Amino acid sequence: MNQSASILEQLSVAERLELIELARSGGLKPKDNRSRLPSITPAGHDGARPLSFAQQRLWFLSRFEGASSAYHIAGGLRLIGRLEQEALVRALDRIVARHEALRTVFHPVDDGLPMQQVTAAEAGFALVQHDLRGMADAAGELQRLVAVEATAPFDLERGPLIRGRLVRLDVDEHVLLLTMHHIVSDGWS
C-alpha cells in the first residue's frame, strides 16, 4: 500500500468529500480557522543579493578551477528560410531584458563572499555575427566556431553570462549558437 492511499483511508467521508470539492473548484479555499501563509513578494531591485547554495558552489568552483567550460550550457539551432536578423536581435534583447537571471553578475564584497547584482536591461544580448557564405571550408569553420562558442570563458564578475553567435551559411541558412553559464541557468527552468 502506498502512503497516499494510507492517508486517504484515515480521512472521514466528510473530509474526503471536502477534498473532492476542492479538486473540482481548482483551488484551496482555507476555512477561517486555518492559518494562511504570507504571500510571496518579489525581491527588491536595488543592491547586491546573496547567492543560492548552488550558485555559491559554482562561484567557488570558478575561483578554484578558473574559467571552465564544464559549467557552460551550449546549444544551437539551424535556421532554414528567410531570416529577419533585426527581429531576431530584438527578440533576444527582450528575453535578456525580461529575465533578470540572464543579466546577473557575481562579485565578491568586502568579506570575500560573493553577491549577485542584476545589471541594467539596456545592455541587450551579446550576439556576434559571422558570414561564411562562399568560404571554401564553411563546414569546418562552422565546427570551429561551435567549439569556440561552447568553450569561451565567461567573466562572472562582468558578464554577460549568456551570449550567442549567428553564423550565416547561405542566403537562407543560418546557425544560431547560444551559450549560458550554469550559474544563471540550470537547464531545466
MARKEVO-251847 format. One record per residue (C-alpha): residue number from 1; residue in one letter; x, y, z. Coordinates in steps of 0.05 Angstrom, whole numbers, always signed. Each point is the difference from the previous one (the first is absolute). Example, Ala and Ser with C-alpha at 12.3 -4.5 7.8 and 13.67 -1.06 7.14 Angstrom:
2
PT,1,a,+246,-90,+156
PT,2,s,+27,+69,-13
//
This chain:
189
PT,1,m,+0,+0,+0
PT,2,n,+28,+68,-18
PT,3,q,+2,+58,+48
PT,4,s,-54,+42,-34
PT,5,a,-50,-58,+4
PT,6,s,+16,-7,+73
PT,7,i,-14,+74,+12
PT,8,l,-66,-2,-38
PT,9,e,-23,-60,+40
PT,10,q,+9,+40,+64
PT,11,l,-46,+56,-24
PT,12,s,-74,+1,+17
PT,13,v,-52,-1,-55
PT,14,a,-12,+75,+12
PT,15,e,+74,+15,-7
PT,16,r,+4,-41,-64
PT,17,l,-60,+39,-28
PT,18,e,+35,+65,+18
PT,19,l,+62,-22,-38
PT,20,i,-42,-19,-61
PT,21,e,-34,+69,+1
PT,22,l,+67,+33,+8
PT,23,a,+27,-37,-61
PT,24,r,-62,+19,-41
PT,25,s,+4,+73,+19
PT,26,g,+73,+3,-22
PT,27,g,+26,+34,+62
PT,28,l,+11,+1,+73
PT,29,k,-52,+38,+40
PT,30,p,+25,+1,+72
PT,31,k,-52,+2,+55
PT,32,d,+1,+59,+47
PT,33,n,+32,-42,+55
PT,34,r,+59,-21,-44
PT,35,s,+63,+41,-3
PT,36,r,+21,+32,-65
PT,37,l,+71,+4,-25
PT,38,p,+27,+69,-16
PT,39,s,+1,+18,-73
PT,40,i,+64,-4,-39
PT,41,t,+27,+69,-18
PT,42,p,+53,+14,-52
PT,43,a,+69,+18,+24
PT,44,g,+21,+73,-6
PT,45,h,+41,+21,-60
PT,46,d,+49,+43,+38
PT,47,g,+67,-23,+26
PT,48,a,+35,-67,+1
PT,49,r,-36,-65,+20
PT,50,p,+28,-64,+30
PT,51,l,+12,-60,-44
PT,52,s,-40,-65,+4
PT,53,f,+38,-61,+25
PT,54,a,+8,-26,-72
PT,55,q,+26,+67,-23
PT,56,q,+49,+3,+58
PT,57,r,+27,-68,-21
PT,58,l,+8,+21,-73
PT,59,w,+32,+66,+20
PT,60,f,+49,-36,+46
PT,61,l,+17,-51,-55
PT,62,s,+13,+56,-49
PT,63,r,+49,+31,+49
PT,64,f,+32,-66,+16
PT,65,e,+4,-29,-70
PT,66,g,+2,+64,-40
PT,67,a,-43,+11,-61
PT,68,s,-26,-69,-20
PT,69,s,-48,-18,-55
PT,70,a,-25,-58,+42
PT,71,y,-54,+48,+27
PT,72,h,-23,+26,-67
PT,73,i,-67,-17,-29
PT,74,a,+8,+4,-76
PT,75,g,-47,-14,-56
PT,76,g,-14,+17,-72
PT,77,l,-57,+8,-49
PT,78,r,+3,-7,-75
PT,79,l,-45,+53,-30
PT,80,i,-24,-14,-71
PT,81,g,-37,+53,-40
PT,82,r,-1,+75,-2
PT,83,l,+27,+28,+66
PT,84,e,-18,+69,+25
PT,85,q,+64,+13,+38
PT,86,e,-24,+64,+31
PT,87,a,-62,-35,+28
PT,88,l,+44,-56,+27
PT,89,v,+45,+50,+35
PT,90,r,-60,+37,+29
PT,91,a,-30,-65,+25
PT,92,l,+65,-21,+34
PT,93,d,+7,+70,+30
PT,94,r,-71,-5,+28
PT,95,i,+13,-69,+31
PT,96,v,+61,+28,+36
PT,97,a,-38,+62,+22
PT,98,r,-57,-43,+26
PT,99,h,+41,-51,+40
PT,100,e,+43,+30,+54
PT,101,a,+39,-65,+8
PT,102,l,+29,+11,-70
PT,103,r,+25,+69,+21
PT,104,t,+29,-21,+67
PT,105,v,+74,+5,+17
PT,106,f,+37,-26,+60
PT,107,h,+54,+36,+39
PT,108,p,+34,-5,+68
PT,109,v,-16,+52,+52
PT,110,d,+41,+25,+59
PT,111,d,+1,-66,+38
PT,112,g,+18,-40,-63
PT,113,l,-68,-33,-6
PT,114,p,-34,+6,-68
PT,115,m,-63,+40,-12
PT,116,q,-43,+4,-62
PT,117,q,-18,+65,-34
PT,118,v,-50,+9,-57
PT,119,t,+26,+45,-55
PT,120,a,-41,+49,-40
PT,121,a,-48,-28,-52
PT,122,e,+27,+47,-54
PT,123,a,+63,-42,-9
PT,124,g,-35,-48,-48
PT,125,f,+21,-68,-25
PT,126,a,+73,-12,-19
PT,127,l,-7,-27,-71
PT,128,v,+61,-6,-46
PT,129,q,-14,-9,-74
PT,130,h,+41,-40,-50
PT,131,d,-11,-4,-75
PT,132,l,+28,-65,-30
PT,133,r,-33,+6,-68
PT,134,g,+48,-19,-55
PT,135,m,+53,-26,+48
PT,136,a,+36,-62,-27
PT,137,d,-4,-39,+66
PT,138,a,-63,+30,+30
PT,139,a,-18,-65,+35
PT,140,g,+68,-3,+33
PT,141,e,-3,+73,+21
PT,142,l,-70,-12,+29
PT,143,q,+27,-57,+42
PT,144,r,+57,+44,+24
PT,145,l,-50,+55,+19
PT,146,v,-44,-50,+37
PT,147,a,+60,-22,+41
PT,148,v,+23,+72,+13
PT,149,e,-70,+21,+21
PT,150,a,-11,-59,+47
PT,151,t,+68,+6,+34
PT,152,a,+14,+76,+2
PT,153,p,+5,+21,+73
PT,154,f,-51,+43,+36
PT,155,d,+19,+55,+48
PT,156,l,-47,-10,+58
PT,157,e,+15,+70,+28
PT,158,r,-11,+39,-65
PT,159,g,-48,-43,-41
PT,160,p,-38,-10,-42
PT,161,l,-12,-72,+21
PT,162,i,-41,-15,-63
PT,163,r,+26,+11,-70
PT,164,g,-8,-24,-71
PT,165,r,+26,-3,-70
PT,166,l,-40,+4,-63
PT,167,v,+36,-35,-57
PT,168,r,-25,+13,-71
PT,169,l,+14,-59,-46
PT,170,d,-43,+22,-59
PT,171,v,-53,+51,-16
PT,172,d,-54,-42,+33
PT,173,e,+41,-43,+48
PT,174,h,+27,+21,+67
PT,175,v,+23,-33,+64
PT,176,l,-15,+33,+67
PT,177,l,+48,-21,+55
PT,178,l,-20,+16,+72
PT,179,t,+41,-9,+63
PT,180,m,-18,+15,+73
PT,181,h,+40,-10,+63
PT,182,h,-33,-50,+47
PT,183,i,+2,+51,+57
PT,184,v,-58,+37,-33
PT,185,s,-36,-59,-31
PT,186,d,-12,-70,+22
PT,187,g,-20,-29,-67
PT,188,w,-67,-22,+30
PT,189,s,-33,+68,+11
//
